[in-house]
Amino acid sequence: MTITKRVTFIAKEGCEEKMKELLTAMVEPSKKEPGIIFYDIFQCKENKRKFYAVESWADEKALDGHKATEHYAVYKSSFEPYCEDKYTEELDILG
């Protein structure tokens, strides 16, 4: 079953560029992973501190594989000092 998620990140004041750099670094390697359907990062026009990671995976196995990659480990160990808030919404959409 396809898994689609939107992860929202709110960068700390003054950390917008670093947050953008960290999140953008995930795009290309993630798009090369088995089971990827869609992966991209978006920054809000009205609130430059708000970012969305929108990702869609073929199944749970593909998502678990993503979480086991080196680029995911780098992101997980790096984003917190620059992030004020983070929340995930699983999207119920047809894919």
PyMOL Python script that loads the backbone (N, CA, C, O; Angstrom):
from pymol import cmd

cmd.read_pdbstr("""\
ATOM      1  N   MET A   1       0.840  -1.183   0.000  1.00  0.00           N
ATOM      2  CA  MET A   1       0.000   0.000   0.000  1.00  0.00           C
ATOM      3  C   MET A   1       0.890   1.255   0.000  1.00  0.00           C
ATOM      4  O   MET A   1       1.854   1.337   0.762  1.00  0.00           O
ATOM      5  N   THR A   2       0.568   2.199  -0.835  1.00  0.00           N
ATOM      6  CA  THR A   2       1.332   3.437  -0.935  1.00  0.00           C
ATOM      7  C   THR A   2       1.242   4.248   0.355  1.00  0.00           C
ATOM      8  O   THR A   2       0.172   4.357   0.954  1.00  0.00           O
ATOM      9  N   ILE A   3       2.356   4.809   0.772  1.00  0.00           N
ATOM     10  CA  ILE A   3       2.414   5.656   1.970  1.00  0.00           C
ATOM     11  C   ILE A   3       2.838   7.046   1.528  1.00  0.00           C
ATOM     12  O   ILE A   3       3.909   7.225   0.947  1.00  0.00           O
ATOM     13  N   THR A   4       1.994   8.026   1.808  1.00  0.00           N
ATOM     14  CA  THR A   4       2.302   9.412   1.473  1.00  0.00           C
ATOM     15  C   THR A   4       2.236  10.236   2.749  1.00  0.00           C
ATOM     16  O   THR A   4       1.271  10.152   3.509  1.00  0.00           O
ATOM     17  N   LYS A   5       3.279  11.036   2.975  1.00  0.00           N
ATOM     18  CA  LYS A   5       3.366  11.846   4.198  1.00  0.00           C
ATOM     19  C   LYS A   5       3.769  13.270   3.860  1.00  0.00           C
ATOM     20  O   LYS A   5       4.471  13.528   2.882  1.00  0.00           O
ATOM     21  N   ARG A   6       3.304  14.180   4.695  1.00  0.00           N
ATOM     22  CA  ARG A   6       3.793  15.560   4.647  1.00  0.00           C
ATOM     23  C   ARG A   6       4.377  15.845   6.018  1.00  0.00           C
ATOM     24  O   ARG A   6       3.676  15.789   7.028  1.00  0.00           O
ATOM     25  N   VAL A   7       5.648  16.146   6.042  1.00  0.00           N
ATOM     26  CA  VAL A   7       6.326  16.489   7.287  1.00  0.00           C
ATOM     27  C   VAL A   7       6.539  18.000   7.270  1.00  0.00           C
ATOM     28  O   VAL A   7       7.136  18.542   6.340  1.00  0.00           O
ATOM     29  N   THR A   8       6.046  18.672   8.303  1.00  0.00           N
ATOM     30  CA  THR A   8       6.175  20.122   8.407  1.00  0.00           C
ATOM     31  C   THR A   8       7.289  20.445   9.390  1.00  0.00           C
ATOM     32  O   THR A   8       7.342  19.904  10.494  1.00  0.00           O
ATOM     33  N   PHE A   9       8.172  21.332   8.971  1.00  0.00           N
ATOM     34  CA  PHE A   9       9.270  21.806   9.805  1.00  0.00           C
ATOM     35  C   PHE A   9       9.124  23.309   9.972  1.00  0.00           C
ATOM     36  O   PHE A   9       8.871  24.024   9.003  1.00  0.00           O
ATOM     37  N   ILE A  10       9.281  23.784  11.190  1.00  0.00           N
ATOM     38  CA  ILE A  10       9.337  25.222  11.460  1.00  0.00           C
ATOM     39  C   ILE A  10      10.761  25.514  11.930  1.00  0.00           C
ATOM     40  O   ILE A  10      11.177  25.074  13.001  1.00  0.00           O
ATOM     41  N   ALA A  11      11.487  26.253  11.122  1.00  0.00           N
ATOM     42  CA  ALA A  11      12.873  26.596  11.467  1.00  0.00           C
ATOM     43  C   ALA A  11      12.891  27.631  12.588  1.00  0.00           C
ATOM     44  O   ALA A  11      11.998  28.473  12.683  1.00  0.00           O
ATOM     45  N   LYS A  12      13.895  27.561  13.419  1.00  0.00           N
ATOM     46  CA  LYS A  12      14.102  28.606  14.422  1.00  0.00           C
ATOM     47  C   LYS A  12      14.415  29.909  13.707  1.00  0.00           C
ATOM     48  O   LYS A  12      14.942  29.913  12.594  1.00  0.00           O
ATOM     49  N   GLU A  13      14.085  31.007  14.356  1.00  0.00           N
ATOM     50  CA  GLU A  13      14.364  32.338  13.805  1.00  0.00           C
ATOM     51  C   GLU A  13      15.841  32.439  13.418  1.00  0.00           C
ATOM     52  O   GLU A  13      16.718  32.150  14.231  1.00  0.00           O
ATOM     53  N   GLY A  14      16.110  32.845  12.190  1.00  0.00           N
ATOM     54  CA  GLY A  14      17.473  32.990  11.718  1.00  0.00           C
ATOM     55  C   GLY A  14      18.109  31.710  11.187  1.00  0.00           C
ATOM     56  O   GLY A  14      19.245  31.741  10.714  1.00  0.00           O
ATOM     57  N   CYS A  15      17.404  30.598  11.256  1.00  0.00           N
ATOM     58  CA  CYS A  15      17.951  29.306  10.819  1.00  0.00           C
ATOM     59  C   CYS A  15      17.310  28.799   9.525  1.00  0.00           C
ATOM     60  O   CYS A  15      17.460  27.630   9.172  1.00  0.00           O
ATOM     61  N   GLU A  16      16.604  29.671   8.829  1.00  0.00           N
ATOM     62  CA  GLU A  16      15.883  29.258   7.631  1.00  0.00           C
ATOM     63  C   GLU A  16      16.812  28.682   6.564  1.00  0.00           C
ATOM     64  O   GLU A  16      16.502  27.650   5.969  1.00  0.00           O
ATOM     65  N   GLU A  17      17.930  29.327   6.321  1.00  0.00           N
ATOM     66  CA  GLU A  17      18.841  28.867   5.272  1.00  0.00           C
ATOM     67  C   GLU A  17      19.487  27.525   5.625  1.00  0.00           C
ATOM     68  O   GLU A  17      19.640  26.665   4.757  1.00  0.00           O
ATOM     69  N   LYS A  18      19.860  27.344   6.870  1.00  0.00           N
ATOM     70  CA  LYS A  18      20.459  26.073   7.286  1.00  0.00           C
ATOM     71  C   LYS A  18      19.425  24.950   7.208  1.00  0.00           C
ATOM     72  O   LYS A  18      19.748  23.843   6.777  1.00  0.00           O
ATOM     73  N   MET A  19      18.185  25.225   7.621  1.00  0.00           N
ATOM     74  CA  MET A  19      17.128  24.221   7.536  1.00  0.00           C
ATOM     75  C   MET A  19      16.884  23.854   6.076  1.00  0.00           C
ATOM     76  O   MET A  19      16.744  22.676   5.745  1.00  0.00           O
ATOM     77  N   LYS A  20      16.833  24.846   5.212  1.00  0.00           N
ATOM     78  CA  LYS A  20      16.627  24.604   3.789  1.00  0.00           C
ATOM     79  C   LYS A  20      17.756  23.740   3.224  1.00  0.00           C
ATOM     80  O   LYS A  20      17.509  22.812   2.455  1.00  0.00           O
ATOM     81  N   GLU A  21      18.979  24.048   3.606  1.00  0.00           N
ATOM     82  CA  GLU A  21      20.144  23.281   3.152  1.00  0.00           C
ATOM     83  C   GLU A  21      20.051  21.815   3.581  1.00  0.00           C
ATOM     84  O   GLU A  21      20.269  20.913   2.772  1.00  0.00           O
ATOM     85  N   LEU A  22      19.730  21.581   4.849  1.00  0.00           N
ATOM     86  CA  LEU A  22      19.632  20.205   5.361  1.00  0.00           C
ATOM     87  C   LEU A  22      18.513  19.422   4.680  1.00  0.00           C
ATOM     88  O   LEU A  22      18.700  18.266   4.301  1.00  0.00           O
ATOM     89  N   LEU A  23      17.359  20.048   4.526  1.00  0.00           N
ATOM     90  CA  LEU A  23      16.226  19.355   3.918  1.00  0.00           C
ATOM     91  C   LEU A  23      16.446  19.117   2.424  1.00  0.00           C
ATOM     92  O   LEU A  23      16.118  18.049   1.907  1.00  0.00           O
ATOM     93  N   THR A  24      16.992  20.096   1.747  1.00  0.00           N
ATOM     94  CA  THR A  24      17.238  19.968   0.309  1.00  0.00           C
ATOM     95  C   THR A  24      18.269  18.885   0.014  1.00  0.00           C
ATOM     96  O   THR A  24      18.204  18.232  -1.028  1.00  0.00           O
ATOM     97  N   ALA A  25      19.207  18.693   0.914  1.00  0.00           N
ATOM     98  CA  ALA A  25      20.228  17.657   0.734  1.00  0.00           C
ATOM     99  C   ALA A  25      19.623  16.253   0.715  1.00  0.00           C
ATOM    100  O   ALA A  25      20.271  15.314   0.253  1.00  0.00           O
ATOM    101  N   MET A  26      18.411  16.096   1.202  1.00  0.00           N
ATOM    102  CA  MET A  26      17.737  14.800   1.223  1.00  0.00           C
ATOM    103  C   MET A  26      17.085  14.450  -0.116  1.00  0.00           C
ATOM    104  O   MET A  26      16.828  13.276  -0.381  1.00  0.00           O
ATOM    105  N   VAL A  27      16.818  15.436  -0.953  1.00  0.00           N
ATOM    106  CA  VAL A  27      15.983  15.218  -2.135  1.00  0.00           C
ATOM    107  C   VAL A  27      16.624  14.261  -3.140  1.00  0.00           C
ATOM    108  O   VAL A  27      16.047  13.217  -3.442  1.00  0.00           O
ATOM    109  N   GLU A  28      17.777  14.589  -3.649  1.00  0.00           N
ATOM    110  CA  GLU A  28      18.381  13.767  -4.716  1.00  0.00           C
ATOM    111  C   GLU A  28      18.665  12.330  -4.280  1.00  0.00           C
ATOM    112  O   GLU A  28      18.299  11.402  -5.001  1.00  0.00           O
ATOM    113  N   PRO A  29      19.306  12.111  -3.123  1.00  0.00           N
ATOM    114  CA  PRO A  29      19.542  10.713  -2.747  1.00  0.00           C
ATOM    115  C   PRO A  29      18.245   9.952  -2.479  1.00  0.00           C
ATOM    116  O   PRO A  29      18.167   8.755  -2.755  1.00  0.00           O
ATOM    117  N   SER A  30      17.236  10.624  -1.948  1.00  0.00           N
ATOM    118  CA  SER A  30      15.958   9.954  -1.680  1.00  0.00           C
ATOM    119  C   SER A  30      15.273   9.552  -2.978  1.00  0.00           C
ATOM    120  O   SER A  30      14.649   8.493  -3.048  1.00  0.00           O
ATOM    121  N   LYS A  31      15.385  10.386  -4.003  1.00  0.00           N
ATOM    122  CA  LYS A  31      14.754  10.085  -5.291  1.00  0.00           C
ATOM    123  C   LYS A  31      15.399   8.891  -5.993  1.00  0.00           C
ATOM    124  O   LYS A  31      14.834   8.367  -6.952  1.00  0.00           O
ATOM    125  N   LYS A  32      16.561   8.455  -5.537  1.00  0.00           N
ATOM    126  CA  LYS A  32      17.259   7.309  -6.128  1.00  0.00           C
ATOM    127  C   LYS A  32      16.961   6.006  -5.383  1.00  0.00           C
ATOM    128  O   LYS A  32      17.427   4.942  -5.790  1.00  0.00           O
ATOM    129  N   GLU A  33      16.202   6.080  -4.316  1.00  0.00           N
ATOM    130  CA  GLU A  33      15.947   4.901  -3.494  1.00  0.00           C
ATOM    131  C   GLU A  33      14.885   3.984  -4.108  1.00  0.00           C
ATOM    132  O   GLU A  33      13.984   4.447  -4.807  1.00  0.00           O
ATOM    133  N   PRO A  34      15.000   2.681  -3.838  1.00  0.00           N
ATOM    134  CA  PRO A  34      13.964   1.757  -4.304  1.00  0.00           C
ATOM    135  C   PRO A  34      12.616   2.085  -3.639  1.00  0.00           C
ATOM    136  O   PRO A  34      12.563   2.367  -2.442  1.00  0.00           O
ATOM    137  N   GLY A  35      11.555   2.045  -4.406  1.00  0.00           N
ATOM    138  CA  GLY A  35      10.221   2.247  -3.856  1.00  0.00           C
ATOM    139  C   GLY A  35       9.792   3.690  -3.717  1.00  0.00           C
ATOM    140  O   GLY A  35       8.705   3.959  -3.206  1.00  0.00           O
ATOM    141  N   ILE A  36      10.621   4.634  -4.161  1.00  0.00           N
ATOM    142  CA  ILE A  36      10.240   6.044  -4.074  1.00  0.00           C
ATOM    143  C   ILE A  36       9.262   6.364  -5.203  1.00  0.00           C
ATOM    144  O   ILE A  36       9.449   5.936  -6.342  1.00  0.00           O
ATOM    145  N   ILE A  37       8.232   7.111  -4.874  1.00  0.00           N
ATOM    146  CA  ILE A  37       7.275   7.583  -5.874  1.00  0.00           C
ATOM    147  C   ILE A  37       7.432   9.088  -6.047  1.00  0.00           C
ATOM    148  O   ILE A  37       7.445   9.596  -7.168  1.00  0.00           O
ATOM    149  N   PHE A  38       7.550   9.795  -4.923  1.00  0.00           N
ATOM    150  CA  PHE A  38       7.694  11.256  -4.953  1.00  0.00           C
ATOM    151  C   PHE A  38       8.427  11.698  -3.705  1.00  0.00           C
ATOM    152  O   PHE A  38       8.199  11.164  -2.619  1.00  0.00           O
ATOM    153  N   TYR A  39       9.313  12.680  -3.859  1.00  0.00           N
ATOM    154  CA  TYR A  39      10.006  13.256  -2.703  1.00  0.00           C
ATOM    155  C   TYR A  39      10.449  14.662  -3.081  1.00  0.00           C
ATOM    156  O   TYR A  39      11.202  14.844  -4.038  1.00  0.00           O
ATOM    157  N   ASP A  40       9.986  15.649  -2.335  1.00  0.00           N
ATOM    158  CA  ASP A  40      10.434  17.013  -2.585  1.00  0.00           C
ATOM    159  C   ASP A  40      10.236  17.870  -1.339  1.00  0.00           C
ATOM    160  O   ASP A  40       9.492  17.517  -0.424  1.00  0.00           O
ATOM    161  N   ILE A  41      10.923  19.001  -1.338  1.00  0.00           N
ATOM    162  CA  ILE A  41      10.875  19.963  -0.233  1.00  0.00           C
ATOM    163  C   ILE A  41      10.274  21.263  -0.753  1.00  0.00           C
ATOM    164  O   ILE A  41      10.585  21.704  -1.860  1.00  0.00           O
ATOM    165  N   PHE A  42       9.420  21.863   0.049  1.00  0.00           N
ATOM    166  CA  PHE A  42       8.788  23.128  -0.308  1.00  0.00           C
ATOM    167  C   PHE A  42       8.939  24.106   0.851  1.00  0.00           C
ATOM    168  O   PHE A  42       8.857  23.716   2.016  1.00  0.00           O
ATOM    169  N   GLN A  43       9.159  25.373   0.530  1.00  0.00           N
ATOM    170  CA  GLN A  43       9.250  26.435   1.537  1.00  0.00           C
ATOM    171  C   GLN A  43       8.068  27.371   1.314  1.00  0.00           C
ATOM    172  O   GLN A  43       7.790  27.755   0.178  1.00  0.00           O
ATOM    173  N   CYS A  44       7.376  27.739   2.379  1.00  0.00           N
ATOM    174  CA  CYS A  44       6.200  28.610   2.277  1.00  0.00           C
ATOM    175  C   CYS A  44       6.607  30.030   1.884  1.00  0.00           C
ATOM    176  O   CYS A  44       7.618  30.550   2.356  1.00  0.00           O
ATOM    177  N   LYS A  45       5.819  30.637   1.025  1.00  0.00           N
ATOM    178  CA  LYS A  45       6.073  32.016   0.618  1.00  0.00           C
ATOM    179  C   LYS A  45       5.776  32.984   1.755  1.00  0.00           C
ATOM    180  O   LYS A  45       6.543  33.918   1.992  1.00  0.00           O
ATOM    181  N   GLU A  46       4.667  32.767   2.461  1.00  0.00           N
ATOM    182  CA  GLU A  46       4.218  33.697   3.499  1.00  0.00           C
ATOM    183  C   GLU A  46       5.031  33.591   4.787  1.00  0.00           C
ATOM    184  O   GLU A  46       5.161  34.563   5.531  1.00  0.00           O
ATOM    185  N   ASN A  47       5.573  32.406   5.042  1.00  0.00           N
ATOM    186  CA  ASN A  47       6.341  32.174   6.267  1.00  0.00           C
ATOM    187  C   ASN A  47       7.600  31.405   5.882  1.00  0.00           C
ATOM    188  O   ASN A  47       7.572  30.179   5.784  1.00  0.00           O
ATOM    189  N   LYS A  48       8.684  32.105   5.667  1.00  0.00           N
ATOM    190  CA  LYS A  48       9.931  31.500   5.187  1.00  0.00           C
ATOM    191  C   LYS A  48      10.527  30.501   6.180  1.00  0.00           C
ATOM    192  O   LYS A  48      11.439  29.752   5.832  1.00  0.00           O
ATOM    193  N   ARG A  49      10.020  30.487   7.402  1.00  0.00           N
ATOM    194  CA  ARG A  49      10.500  29.534   8.408  1.00  0.00           C
ATOM    195  C   ARG A  49       9.819  28.174   8.273  1.00  0.00           C
ATOM    196  O   ARG A  49      10.266  27.205   8.886  1.00  0.00           O
ATOM    197  N   LYS A  50       8.752  28.081   7.488  1.00  0.00           N
ATOM    198  CA  LYS A  50       7.976  26.842   7.362  1.00  0.00           C
ATOM    199  C   LYS A  50       8.360  26.091   6.084  1.00  0.00           C
ATOM    200  O   LYS A  50       8.380  26.651   4.987  1.00  0.00           O
ATOM    201  N   PHE A  51       8.662  24.812   6.267  1.00  0.00           N
ATOM    202  CA  PHE A  51       9.025  23.923   5.168  1.00  0.00           C
ATOM    203  C   PHE A  51       8.145  22.682   5.211  1.00  0.00           C
ATOM    204  O   PHE A  51       7.708  22.248   6.276  1.00  0.00           O
ATOM    205  N   TYR A  52       7.895  22.123   4.038  1.00  0.00           N
ATOM    206  CA  TYR A  52       7.180  20.858   3.924  1.00  0.00           C
ATOM    207  C   TYR A  52       8.058  19.869   3.180  1.00  0.00           C
ATOM    208  O   TYR A  52       8.619  20.188   2.131  1.00  0.00           O
ATOM    209  N   ALA A  53       8.174  18.674   3.725  1.00  0.00           N
ATOM    210  CA  ALA A  53       8.745  17.546   2.994  1.00  0.00           C
ATOM    211  C   ALA A  53       7.549  16.679   2.611  1.00  0.00           C
ATOM    212  O   ALA A  53       6.833  16.177   3.478  1.00  0.00           O
ATOM    213  N   VAL A  54       7.342  16.508   1.323  1.00  0.00           N
ATOM    214  CA  VAL A  54       6.246  15.671   0.846  1.00  0.00           C
ATOM    215  C   VAL A  54       6.887  14.444   0.209  1.00  0.00           C
ATOM    216  O   VAL A  54       7.718  14.550  -0.694  1.00  0.00           O
ATOM    217  N   GLU A  55       6.481  13.281   0.701  1.00  0.00           N
ATOM    218  CA  GLU A  55       7.096  12.052   0.232  1.00  0.00           C
ATOM    219  C   GLU A  55       6.054  10.960   0.055  1.00  0.00           C
ATOM    220  O   GLU A  55       5.097  10.860   0.823  1.00  0.00           O
ATOM    221  N   SER A  56       6.258  10.152  -0.963  1.00  0.00           N
ATOM    222  CA  SER A  56       5.359   9.043  -1.234  1.00  0.00           C
ATOM    223  C   SER A  56       6.201   7.813  -1.548  1.00  0.00           C
ATOM    224  O   SER A  56       7.111   7.861  -2.375  1.00  0.00           O
ATOM    225  N   TRP A  57       5.881   6.709  -0.872  1.00  0.00           N
ATOM    226  CA  TRP A  57       6.639   5.465  -0.971  1.00  0.00           C
ATOM    227  C   TRP A  57       5.711   4.340  -1.401  1.00  0.00           C
ATOM    228  O   TRP A  57       4.521   4.356  -1.085  1.00  0.00           O
ATOM    229  N   ALA A  58       6.244   3.374  -2.113  1.00  0.00           N
ATOM    230  CA  ALA A  58       5.449   2.256  -2.626  1.00  0.00           C
ATOM    231  C   ALA A  58       4.829   1.428  -1.499  1.00  0.00           C
ATOM    232  O   ALA A  58       3.720   0.912  -1.637  1.00  0.00           O
ATOM    233  N   ASP A  59       5.557   1.307  -0.383  1.00  0.00           N
ATOM    234  CA  ASP A  59       5.064   0.483   0.728  1.00  0.00           C
ATOM    235  C   ASP A  59       5.924   0.738   1.970  1.00  0.00           C
ATOM    236  O   ASP A  59       6.873   1.521   1.933  1.00  0.00           O
ATOM    237  N   GLU A  60       5.581   0.074   3.045  1.00  0.00           N
ATOM    238  CA  GLU A  60       6.293   0.228   4.323  1.00  0.00           C
ATOM    239  C   GLU A  60       7.753  -0.204   4.210  1.00  0.00           C
ATOM    240  O   GLU A  60       8.630   0.398   4.831  1.00  0.00           O
ATOM    241  N   LYS A  61       8.014  -1.233   3.429  1.00  0.00           N
ATOM    242  CA  LYS A  61       9.387  -1.717   3.236  1.00  0.00           C
ATOM    243  C   LYS A  61      10.259  -0.616   2.612  1.00  0.00           C
ATOM    244  O   LYS A  61      11.402  -0.424   3.027  1.00  0.00           O
ATOM    245  N   ALA A  62       9.729   0.098   1.628  1.00  0.00           N
ATOM    246  CA  ALA A  62      10.478   1.188   0.994  1.00  0.00           C
ATOM    247  C   ALA A  62      10.739   2.317   1.984  1.00  0.00           C
ATOM    248  O   ALA A  62      11.838   2.871   2.020  1.00  0.00           O
ATOM    249  N   LEU A  63       9.738   2.659   2.782  1.00  0.00           N
ATOM    250  CA  LEU A  63       9.906   3.716   3.788  1.00  0.00           C
ATOM    251  C   LEU A  63      10.929   3.302   4.839  1.00  0.00           C
ATOM    252  O   LEU A  63      11.764   4.111   5.244  1.00  0.00           O
ATOM    253  N   ASP A  64      10.868   2.050   5.284  1.00  0.00           N
ATOM    254  CA  ASP A  64      11.853   1.551   6.254  1.00  0.00           C
ATOM    255  C   ASP A  64      13.264   1.582   5.664  1.00  0.00           C
ATOM    256  O   ASP A  64      14.226   1.895   6.366  1.00  0.00           O
ATOM    257  N   GLY A  65      13.388   1.259   4.376  1.00  0.00           N
ATOM    258  CA  GLY A  65      14.686   1.320   3.708  1.00  0.00           C
ATOM    259  C   GLY A  65      15.220   2.745   3.687  1.00  0.00           C
ATOM    260  O   GLY A  65      16.416   2.973   3.871  1.00  0.00           O
ATOM    261  N   HIS A  66      14.327   3.699   3.462  1.00  0.00           N
ATOM    262  CA  HIS A  66      14.706   5.121   3.474  1.00  0.00           C
ATOM    263  C   HIS A  66      15.273   5.510   4.840  1.00  0.00           C
ATOM    264  O   HIS A  66      16.286   6.204   4.931  1.00  0.00           O
ATOM    265  N   LYS A  67      14.614   5.061   5.877  1.00  0.00           N
ATOM    266  CA  LYS A  67      15.041   5.402   7.238  1.00  0.00           C
ATOM    267  C   LYS A  67      16.360   4.740   7.628  1.00  0.00           C
ATOM    268  O   LYS A  67      16.962   5.107   8.637  1.00  0.00           O
ATOM    269  N   ALA A  68      16.810   3.774   6.842  1.00  0.00           N
ATOM    270  CA  ALA A  68      18.077   3.085   7.127  1.00  0.00           C
ATOM    271  C   ALA A  68      19.246   3.635   6.314  1.00  0.00           C
ATOM    272  O   ALA A  68      20.358   3.115   6.409  1.00  0.00           O
ATOM    273  N   THR A  69      19.012   4.683   5.512  1.00  0.00           N
ATOM    274  CA  THR A  69      20.075   5.213   4.659  1.00  0.00           C
ATOM    275  C   THR A  69      21.006   6.150   5.421  1.00  0.00           C
ATOM    276  O   THR A  69      20.665   6.670   6.484  1.00  0.00           O
ATOM    277  N   GLU A  70      22.176   6.347   4.853  1.00  0.00           N
ATOM    278  CA  GLU A  70      23.157   7.252   5.453  1.00  0.00           C
ATOM    279  C   GLU A  70      22.661   8.703   5.422  1.00  0.00           C
ATOM    280  O   GLU A  70      22.838   9.433   6.398  1.00  0.00           O
ATOM    281  N   HIS A  71      22.045   9.126   4.319  1.00  0.00           N
ATOM    282  CA  HIS A  71      21.582  10.517   4.239  1.00  0.00           C
ATOM    283  C   HIS A  71      20.454  10.785   5.240  1.00  0.00           C
ATOM    284  O   HIS A  71      20.327  11.903   5.738  1.00  0.00           O
ATOM    285  N   TYR A  72      19.648   9.785   5.535  1.00  0.00           N
ATOM    286  CA  TYR A  72      18.609   9.953   6.559  1.00  0.00           C
ATOM    287  C   TYR A  72      19.254  10.085   7.943  1.00  0.00           C
ATOM    288  O   TYR A  72      18.814  10.894   8.759  1.00  0.00           O
ATOM    289  N   ALA A  73      20.278   9.303   8.202  1.00  0.00           N
ATOM    290  CA  ALA A  73      20.982   9.373   9.489  1.00  0.00           C
ATOM    291  C   ALA A  73      21.625  10.750   9.678  1.00  0.00           C
ATOM    292  O   ALA A  73      21.598  11.299  10.779  1.00  0.00           O
ATOM    293  N   VAL A  74      22.195  11.303   8.625  1.00  0.00           N
ATOM    294  CA  VAL A  74      22.798  12.638   8.703  1.00  0.00           C
ATOM    295  C   VAL A  74      21.720  13.675   9.023  1.00  0.00           C
ATOM    296  O   VAL A  74      21.902  14.515   9.904  1.00  0.00           O
ATOM    297  N   TYR A  75      20.607  13.611   8.307  1.00  0.00           N
ATOM    298  CA  TYR A  75      19.498  14.536   8.569  1.00  0.00           C
ATOM    299  C   TYR A  75      19.019  14.412  10.020  1.00  0.00           C
ATOM    300  O   TYR A  75      18.885  15.418  10.718  1.00  0.00           O
ATOM    301  N   LYS A  76      18.759  13.174  10.476  1.00  0.00           N
ATOM    302  CA  LYS A  76      18.233  12.956  11.833  1.00  0.00           C
ATOM    303  C   LYS A  76      19.182  13.492  12.908  1.00  0.00           C
ATOM    304  O   LYS A  76      18.734  13.981  13.945  1.00  0.00           O
ATOM    305  N   SER A  77      20.466  13.401  12.666  1.00  0.00           N
ATOM    306  CA  SER A  77      21.437  13.848  13.670  1.00  0.00           C
ATOM    307  C   SER A  77      21.744  15.339  13.564  1.00  0.00           C
ATOM    308  O   SER A  77      22.474  15.874  14.398  1.00  0.00           O
ATOM    309  N   SER A  78      21.198  16.024  12.549  1.00  0.00           N
ATOM    310  CA  SER A  78      21.590  17.408  12.299  1.00  0.00           C
ATOM    311  C   SER A  78      20.488  18.452  12.410  1.00  0.00           C
ATOM    312  O   SER A  78      20.788  19.615  12.679  1.00  0.00           O
ATOM    313  N   PHE A  79      19.225  18.084  12.214  1.00  0.00           N
ATOM    314  CA  PHE A  79      18.198  19.109  12.046  1.00  0.00           C
ATOM    315  C   PHE A  79      17.725  19.764  13.346  1.00  0.00           C
ATOM    316  O   PHE A  79      17.320  20.926  13.318  1.00  0.00           O
ATOM    317  N   GLU A  80      17.761  19.075  14.463  1.00  0.00           N
ATOM    318  CA  GLU A  80      17.150  19.582  15.694  1.00  0.00           C
ATOM    319  C   GLU A  80      17.654  20.946  16.163  1.00  0.00           C
ATOM    320  O   GLU A  80      16.835  21.747  16.614  1.00  0.00           O
ATOM    321  N   PRO A  81      18.948  21.261  16.084  1.00  0.00           N
ATOM    322  CA  PRO A  81      19.384  22.592  16.538  1.00  0.00           C
ATOM    323  C   PRO A  81      18.779  23.748  15.736  1.00  0.00           C
ATOM    324  O   PRO A  81      18.771  24.886  16.205  1.00  0.00           O
ATOM    325  N   TYR A  82      18.281  23.469  14.549  1.00  0.00           N
ATOM    326  CA  TYR A  82      17.746  24.507  13.669  1.00  0.00           C
ATOM    327  C   TYR A  82      16.216  24.504  13.588  1.00  0.00           C
ATOM    328  O   TYR A  82      15.616  25.355  12.931  1.00  0.00           O
ATOM    329  N   CYS A  83      15.607  23.546  14.256  1.00  0.00           N
ATOM    330  CA  CYS A  83      14.168  23.330  14.115  1.00  0.00           C
ATOM    331  C   CYS A  83      13.430  23.675  15.410  1.00  0.00           C
ATOM    332  O   CYS A  83      13.759  23.164  16.481  1.00  0.00           O
ATOM    333  N   GLU A  84      12.437  24.541  15.296  1.00  0.00           N
ATOM    334  CA  GLU A  84      11.604  24.909  16.433  1.00  0.00           C
ATOM    335  C   GLU A  84      10.480  23.898  16.648  1.00  0.00           C
ATOM    336  O   GLU A  84      10.105  23.612  17.785  1.00  0.00           O
ATOM    337  N   ASP A  85       9.941  23.354  15.545  1.00  0.00           N
ATOM    338  CA  ASP A  85       8.832  22.407  15.633  1.00  0.00           C
ATOM    339  C   ASP A  85       8.831  21.510  14.401  1.00  0.00           C
ATOM    340  O   ASP A  85       9.282  21.911  13.328  1.00  0.00           O
ATOM    341  N   LYS A  86       8.319  20.286  14.568  1.00  0.00           N
ATOM    342  CA  LYS A  86       8.222  19.325  13.479  1.00  0.00           C
ATOM    343  C   LYS A  86       7.016  18.442  13.746  1.00  0.00           C
ATOM    344  O   LYS A  86       6.828  17.955  14.861  1.00  0.00           O
ATOM    345  N   TYR A  87       6.203  18.238  12.726  1.00  0.00           N
ATOM    346  CA  TYR A  87       5.072  17.302  12.865  1.00  0.00           C
ATOM    347  C   TYR A  87       4.795  16.641  11.527  1.00  0.00           C
ATOM    348  O   TYR A  87       5.054  17.203  10.463  1.00  0.00           O
ATOM    349  N   THR A  88       4.261  15.432  11.613  1.00  0.00           N
ATOM    350  CA  THR A  88       4.022  14.611  10.442  1.00  0.00           C
ATOM    351  C   THR A  88       2.547  14.306  10.289  1.00  0.00           C
ATOM    352  O   THR A  88       1.848  14.018  11.260  1.00  0.00           O
ATOM    353  N   GLU A  89       2.088  14.376   9.050  1.00  0.00           N
ATOM    354  CA  GLU A  89       0.716  14.027   8.719  1.00  0.00           C
ATOM    355  C   GLU A  89       0.756  12.977   7.613  1.00  0.00           C
ATOM    356  O   GLU A  89       1.318  13.211   6.543  1.00  0.00           O
ATOM    357  N   GLU A  90       0.157  11.827   7.879  1.00  0.00           N
ATOM    358  CA  GLU A  90       0.047  10.823   6.828  1.00  0.00           C
ATOM    359  C   GLU A  90      -1.163  11.191   5.988  1.00  0.00           C
ATOM    360  O   GLU A  90      -2.261  11.367   6.517  1.00  0.00           O
ATOM    361  N   LEU A  91      -0.969  11.308   4.689  1.00  0.00           N
ATOM    362  CA  LEU A  91      -2.025  11.753   3.790  1.00  0.00           C
ATOM    363  C   LEU A  91      -2.766  10.548   3.223  1.00  0.00           C
ATOM    364  O   LEU A  91      -2.144   9.596   2.751  1.00  0.00           O
ATOM    365  N   ASP A  92      -4.064  10.590   3.268  1.00  0.00           N
ATOM    366  CA  ASP A  92      -4.905   9.509   2.759  1.00  0.00           C
ATOM    367  C   ASP A  92      -5.340   9.886   1.351  1.00  0.00           C
ATOM    368  O   ASP A  92      -6.420  10.438   1.140  1.00  0.00           O
ATOM    369  N   ILE A  93      -4.469   9.574   0.389  1.00  0.00           N
ATOM    370  CA  ILE A  93      -4.757   9.948  -0.992  1.00  0.00           C
ATOM    371  C   ILE A  93      -4.577   8.730  -1.895  1.00  0.00           C
ATOM    372  O   ILE A  93      -3.857   7.789  -1.564  1.00  0.00           O
ATOM    373  N   LEU A  94      -5.233   8.773  -3.013  1.00  0.00           N
ATOM    374  CA  LEU A  94      -5.064   7.722  -4.000  1.00  0.00           C
ATOM    375  C   LEU A  94      -3.809   8.003  -4.796  1.00  0.00           C
ATOM    376  O   LEU A  94      -3.568   9.144  -5.190  1.00  0.00           O
ATOM    377  N   GLY A  95      -3.015   6.995  -5.038  1.00  0.00           N
ATOM    378  CA  GLY A  95      -1.769   7.223  -5.739  1.00  0.00           C
ATOM    379  C   GLY A  95      -1.602   6.389  -6.963  1.00  0.00           C
ATOM    380  O   GLY A  95      -0.583   6.492  -7.646  1.00  0.00           O
TER     381      GLY A  95
END
""", "prot")
cmd.dss("prot")
cmd.show_as("cartoon", "prot")
cmd.util.cbc("prot")
cmd.orient("prot")
